[in-house]
Amino acid sequence: MNIASIGMGMVADAHIVAIKSSKNGFNLRGALRCDPAKKTNLSGENTTKAFDCILDLYQVKSTDFVVLVTPPIAQRKTFETLVVAGKPILMEKPIERNIPVAVQND
């Protein structure tokens, strides 16, 4: 299964280590990184692509699954883009517990 990760903070590092160390056929194929140092480190890996924007990740048909580990306030637009792309998503945190609050945070 080809996995992409969006959000590269401390929590994301745990997900990336789990994906990379899995012996169950999981491949970290792409990541959208905000931290330039982490993006540089990722670029040196021959099977993982560092994406600059969500639309680049959206267009990669080989991505089977996306792990979304960004702060809740930043998730709504990314979530909507991934849903339109038909990508299954694991969200580390919910957007919000109710729709009015989620919309307010947009």
Residue pairs with C-beta under 8 A, 6 or more apart in sequence:
1 25
1 26
1 27
1 64
1 65
2 27
2 29
2 62
2 63
2 64
2 65
3 19
3 26
3 27
3 28
3 29
3 63
3 64
3 65
3 66
3 67
4 28
4 29
4 30
4 31
4 32
4 51
4 57
4 60
4 63
4 65
4 66
4 67
5 12
5 15
5 16
5 19
5 28
5 30
5 31
5 32
5 66
5 67
5 69
6 31
6 32
6 54
6 57
6 66
6 67
6 68
6 69
6 70
6 78
7 32
7 34
7 68
7 69
7 70
7 71
7 74
7 92
8 16
8 31
8 32
8 33
8 34
8 35
8 38
8 39
8 69
9 69
11 69
11 92
12 67
12 69
12 92
15 67
15 69
15 92
16 28
16 31
19 26
19 27
19 28
19 67
20 28
27 47
28 47
28 48
29 47
29 48
29 49
29 60
29 62
29 63
30 48
30 49
30 50
30 51
30 57
30 60
30 63
31 42
31 48
31 49
31 50
31 51
32 50
32 51
32 52
32 53
32 54
32 57
33 39
33 42
33 50
33 51
39 50
42 48
42 50
43 50
49 60
51 57
54 77
54 78
54 81
54 82
55 81
57 63
57 66
58 81
58 82
58 84
58 85
58 87
63 87
64 87
64 88
65 87
65 88
65 89
65 90
66 82
66 87
66 88
66 89
66 90
67 89
67 90
67 92
68 75
68 78
68 79
68 82
68 89
68 90
68 91
68 92
69 92
69 93
70 78
71 93
72 93
72 94
72 95
72 96
72 105
73 105
75 91
75 93
75 95
76 95
76 102
76 105
76 106
77 106
79 89
79 91
79 95
82 89
83 89
95 102
95 105
96 102
96 105
